[in-house]
Amino acid sequence: MCTTADRYSRRQILVLSSGCFASFSAGIMLSFPSVLNPSIQSPNSTFHATSSQSSWIAASNGISGILGFFVLSPLFQMYGRKYINLGINVVQLIGWILFIFANSILELLFARLMQGFVVGSYFISAITVTEYCDPKRRGYFMTMKKISIALGSFACHSLALVFDWRQISMFAAGPVVLAGVMTLFWVESPAFLAMKGRFDECEKAFIWAKGNSPERLKELKDLIRAQSERLEKKKTSAKKPFFMTNILKKLMRKDFLKSFFIVALLTLAIDASGRYFLLAYLTQIMVEITGDKSIAMYCSIASDVLLISALSTSCILIRYFKRRTLLFTLGAFTNVLMFLVSFALVLKSHFNIATEVRWLVPSMILMHSFVSHVGLVPVAFAISAEIFPLEHKGYGSFTGGIVFTTFYALSLKVTPMMIESTGVAGTYAIYGICVTICLGLLYIILPETKDKTLQQIEDEIKNVKRSVENDVLLVNNSEAIKNI
């Protein structure tokens, strides 16, 4: 017989599972250029694309992701989490359907642009999961979403050995349909309902998702109290400012700027560490190093297996170790490996050292990818979803998303050009310098977030000290609560 705690765990897992199925499909999308580009650049392709056109197709969803944030972020803050996530799944499905029926370069570009809305949903999906789950589960729940992306990437590279890009598109559409169906069974996010002042609904939704243990009721009380104070302050404030003035005023607030700067640095560190350019261009990098396409393809599959193993390992580590410890310890190790890859390639190409050991540099690249996905990447993603105060999550997902999609598009567009002009050695050195700068700045400003409620993180960002002695319990043990 299932316990009450199991019931709440299953409800949180329902929300997570929906996000994981969508992330699985997104993982296929992220690795899709490694399958699509060689096919459409082949002379035997029904419609031929140049290398420049192919890189634009790969990078275009990052560009349209900016538009996705312009549209989705305000709706996310105005209408809630449930139906916006459902809409995102529908848009993602449309993108795959367009790929299935595409018959020209322009149609491929349009399909990829449509999928940019999925890239634009990254922060929205991550924030959604954090609002429904317990603080102690938040870290490894976010990592499980990353594992789903890795499984999608692995599926894309593996299916490419047997199927073409059109058939892979058909396969990728299935998980999105499952994600959409699961989303229909959610309640609305309690954090969103509290932000809107719908406290009775918030109470019921919170207990549906997290239960009514003393610890969780304390979290609910803190959430309602903080939002009550914010709404009261808003009511008693002076004349409402002009719309654009109000936006600029919010964007210049210290608590918003600190959160945004942290997210921007984490996002740049993720991109520079190879999270996306390796998914899309690992095969090209391995061909550049080994000169053998078959070896390069199997290295891509090996990379996916290692990535899944790394993120699975991270699920354990992120449960027991502090965020800062993992980020800076394994982040520094990642950085060292990036510079070692660059140094080894310089020795090999300019000084003809270790040229006979063909597996050395590919092994170092795979090791670098493994280490970065054990520590830097999952921890950075988890913190990015936790760090914005509730009232700023709309603007936070918008501005953070623009940074995310801009860096993502730039990395996919610029990486092939960097490989051509500076070689793989120069590319790794440049990205390694970027990671070094990001980690150095984050070491100074990043707070610890492990096992803290979102309200506690918000209070720390805002430098708010709350009195425990004068707390007044805002949650009543009503029949409605007992029956949830």
N, C-alpha and C positions, 0 to 999 in steps of 0.2 A: 504493500500500500504506500502511495507516494505521500511524502510529508508536505506541509504547507510551504516550506522553503523551496522544495522541488517545483511547486507550482509557479512561484515567482521566477525561479531560474529558467523554467521552460519559456515563460513569456519574454524574458530578456533574450533568450536564445532565438526565439521567433524573430525578433527585430534584427539580431545579429545575422541570422541565416539569410534573411532577405537581402541585407547588405552584402553578404558573402557571395550569393549567386550573382548579384549585379557586378561585384568586384571581379568574379571569375570571368565574366564576359568582357569587362574592362581590361583584364590582363591579356586576353586575346587581342583586343583592340590595340594595346600598347605595343605588342610584338608583331602586329599585322604587317608593318612595313618590311620586316625581314622576309616575309613570304611574298607580299604583293610586288615590291620593287624589283627583285630579280626577274619575276614573271613578266611584268609589263615592259621591262627593258630588253627582254629577249627578242631576237629577230623573228622568232616563231610566234610571238604574241599576236593576237587578232588586232590589237591596237597598241602601237609602240609608243613608249615614253622616253624622253631623254633623262639623264641623271638629274638635271636641274628640276624637271617636272616632277620626278619621283620624290625628290627631297621636299618640294613644295607640298605634295600630297601628304607626305609623312608629317610635316610640321603644321599643316593647315588646321588640324583640330585643336591645336594649342591656341591658334589665333582666334578661332570661333569660340573657344572656351571663354575668352574675355567677354564676348557678347552674351554667352550663357550666364556669366555672373551678373551682368547688367540686368538681365531678365529674372533669373532665378533667386538671387539674394534678397531683393525687396519682397518678392512673393513668399519666400521662406520665412521672413520676419512678420509679414502681414497675415498670412493664411495658415501657417503652421507647418509641421514636419511631415505628417502622414501623406497628404495629397500632393505635396511637392515632390516627395520621393516617388510616389506612384507616377507622376508626370514625367520624371526623369527616366524611369524605366521604359515608358512608352516611347520617348524620344530616342533612347538607345536602341530599341527594337526597330524603329523606323530606319535608323542608320544602317543596320545590318540588312534590312530588306532592300534598301537602295543599292548596297553592294552586290546582293544576289542578282539583281537585274541590270546592273551597270554595263553599258556597251561602248563607252568612250572615256577618254581621259577626263573630260569635263564632268561626266557623271560620277566618276571615282572621286574627283575633288569635292563635288557636292556632298557625296555620301560621307567622306571624311570630315567635312565641315559640320555636317549634321551631328556626327559623333562628338564633336567638340563640346557640345552641351553636356556630355557625360564627363569629360575632363573638367568642365565647369562645375560639376556637381560634387567634386572631391570633398571640399570642406563641408558642404551641406550634409553629405552622407556620414562623414566622420563625426560632426557635431551631433547629428541625430543619435548615433550609437552611444555617445558619451552621456546624453541626457536620459537615456532609458536604463543604463546599467549601473550596478553598484560600484562605488569608488574602487574597491579592491579588485574588481573584474575589468575595470576600464582599460588598463594597460594591455592585458593579453587579449581582450576582445578586439582592440584595435589591431593588434598583431595578427590575429586570425583573419581579419579582412585583408591584410597584406599577403598572408599565405594564399588566400583565394586568388589574388592577383597573380602570384607566382605560379599557382596551378594553372591558371588561364594561359600564362606565357608558355609553360611547359606543354600544355595541350596544343597550342598554336604551332610550336616548333616540331612537335611529334607528329601531328596530323599532316604537316607539310611534306613529310616523307612519303605519304600515300595519296593525299588529296590536294586539289588546287585551291586557290584563294576563295573561289566562289562557293565551293562546298564547305570550307571552313566557316564562311559567313553564315551558312545555314545552321551549322552546329552551334555557333555563338549566339544565335537568336533564342535558343531554348532556355538557357539559364535566366535570361531577362524576363521571360514570360513567368517563370516560377517566382522570381523576385517580386513582380507586380502582384501576383495572386496572394503571396504572403503578406504584403503590405496592407491589403484590405482588412486583415484581422487585427491590426494594431489599434490601440487607443491613441489619442493625440498626446504629444509630449507634455508631461506635467510642467516642465520648465517654461514652455511656450504659454501654457494656460495661466501660469502665475504671472508671467510678464504682461499678459493682457488683463490682469485683474480678475480672472475667472477662478477664484480660489476654491469654490466648492467642487468644480470640475477638476481642478488641479489635485485636490485631496484624493478624489476617487481614482484618477489616472495614476497618481503617484503610488497609491497602495496596490493598484492592479499590477504595476510593473515591479515594485520593490518590496512590498509587504508593509507590515505595521509593527515591526520590532522597535524597541525603544531607540536604538541607534538610527534607524531609518526615519522614525517620527521626528527625531531631533533634526535630521537633514531636511525634512519637509518643513518643519517650523522655521528653520533658518532661511529657506528659500522664500516662504511666504512673507516672513518679516522683512527681508531685504527688498522684495518687490513692492510690499505695502509702503515702505519708506520712500522708495523711488517714485511711486505713483502719487503719494501725498505731496512730495516735494514738487512734482510736476504740476499738480493742481494749484498749489499756493505760489508758484513762480509768477514773475511779472508777465507782461504782455508777450504773447507767443511771437517769436521772431519769424522773419521771412523764411520760407522753406530752405533756400540755398544757404542762408545765414546759419540756420539750425544745423544743417549737414556739416558745414565747415567748422562750426563750433564743436560738434561731436568729434570730428576727425582730428581736431587739435587738442583734445583732452589728453592729459598725461597718461591716464590708465589705458586709453585706446592706443596712443602712440607707442607705449612700452610693449603692449601685446603685439602690435603690428610689426615692430622692429624685430622682436623675437621670432615671429613667424616667418618674416622675410629672410632672416639669417638661416633659420632651419631649412627653409625651402631651397635656398641657394646651396646649402651644404648637401642636401639630398641629391639635387641635380648634378652638382659638380662631382659627387662621389661615384657617379655612374649609374644611378638608379634607372634612368630612362634611356640614356644614349647607349648603354650596354644592351638593354632589351631590344632596341631597334637596330643597332649596328655591330653587335658582337661578332656576327658572321663576317662582316666586312673587315673588322679589326683582325680577326684570326686569319683571314685570307691574306691580309697585308703582312702578317708576321710569318705564317707558315707557307704561304703560296699554294695551299691545297684546299680546294673547296669542300671536299668530303670531310677532311679533318675539322674544318671550320664549322660545318653543320653539326657534327657530333659534339664539338666543344660547346655549341649553343645549347644542345640538349643537356649536356653535363652541367652547364651553368644553371639551367632551370632546376635540376635535381638538387644541386648545392644550395640554390636560393631557397627552395622549399625547406631543406634541412636547416638552413640558417634561421629562417623565420620561426620554425618549430622550436629550435633551441632558444630563440629569443622569447617565446611564450613563457618558458620556464624562468629565464633570467629576469625578465621584466616584472615577474611576480614577486621576486625575492630581493632584487637589488634596486637601489635608488636610481631615478632617471638620470641625474647628473653623473653618477658613477659610471653607468653604462655608456652614456653619450661621450664623455671625455676620455675614458680609458680606451674603449674600442674605437672611438673616433680617431684618436691619436694613432692607434695601430693601423687603421685604414689609411690614414695619411702617409704613414711610413711606407706601406706597401705600394701606394701610388707612385711615390718618388723612386722606390726600388725598381718598379716596372720601367719607368722612364730611364733610369740609370743603366739598367741591364740592356735596354734596346740601344742606347748610345754606345755602350761597349761593343755590342754585337755588330752594329752597322758601321761605326767609325773606326773601331780598333780590331775588328774581326776576332773578338774574344767570345768563346763558348758558342760559336756558330754551329758546331756539330750537335749541340744539345737542343734539339728542336722543341722539346716539351717544356723547357725551363720557363720562358716568358709566358706562354699560355697558362701554365700552372700557377704562376704568380698572379696573373689577371683573374683567374678563377678563385684563388685564395683571397684576393682583394675584394671581389664581389661577395664572397661568403662572409668575411669579417664585417663588411659594411652593413650587411643585412642581418647580422646578429645584434649589432648595437646601434650604429648611427641612424640608419634608415627607420626602423620601427619606433625607436624612442623619439626621433624628431617628429614623426607622424602623430604619435600619441600626444605629445606636448602641444602640437599645433591645434589639435582638436579641443584641448582643455583650457587654453590660456586666455581666450577672450571672455570678458565679463558678459553676462546674459544680455544686457541691454545693447551691447555692441556686436552681438553675433551676426546680425544682418549685415552691417557695414564691415564687420571683420571677415565674414565669408566672402564678401564682395572684393574688398581690397586685397585680402590674403589670396583670394582666388586669382585676381589679376596678376599678382606676383607669380603665383604658381604656374599659370598658363603661359605667361611671358617667358619665364625661365625654361619651361618645358619646350615651348616652340623654338626658342633660341638654341637650346641644346640639340634638338633634332635637326635644325637647319644649319647650325654652325659646325657641329662635330665633323661631318664629312669634309667640309672645307678646311678645318684645322688639320685633319688627317692628311689631306692632299698637300697642304702648305708646310706643316711642321712635322708631319709623320706622327705615328702613334706615340713616340717618345715625347714630343713637344706637347701633344694633346694632354697626356697624363700629367706632365709637369705643370701646365697652366691650370688644369682643374685641381691639382694638388695644392697649389698656392691659394686658390679660392677657398678650399676646405679649411686650410690653416687659418686664414683670416676670420672665417665664420666662427670656428671653434674658439678662437682667442677672444672675440667679442662676446660670445655667448657665455663663456666662463665668468665674465664680469657681471652680466645682467640677468642670467637665467635663474629663477627660483626653483626649488624642489617641489614637485607636484604629486609624487607617489602617495597613494592611499588617502589623499585629501578629497573632500567633496568639492564639487565645482564652486559652491559658495565660498568655501575656505580659500580656494585659489583666487577667486574674484576679490575677496577681502584683502588678500596679500598684495595683489596687483594694485588695488586702490589704497593700500596702507591704512585699512580700517581695522580698529581694535574693538571687538565686541565683548560686552560684559556677560559672563556666565551667570552671576548671582541674580541679576535682574531679569533673566529670561522669563517670558510668560508663554506657557504652552498654548499654541494656537490650534492644535488639532484635538477635536473632541472625539471620544469613543462612541460615535453614533451608530445606529443600526446600519446605515449605509456603508460605513467602514467595515463593520463586522461581516457583512454579507459579500464583500468584494473578494 
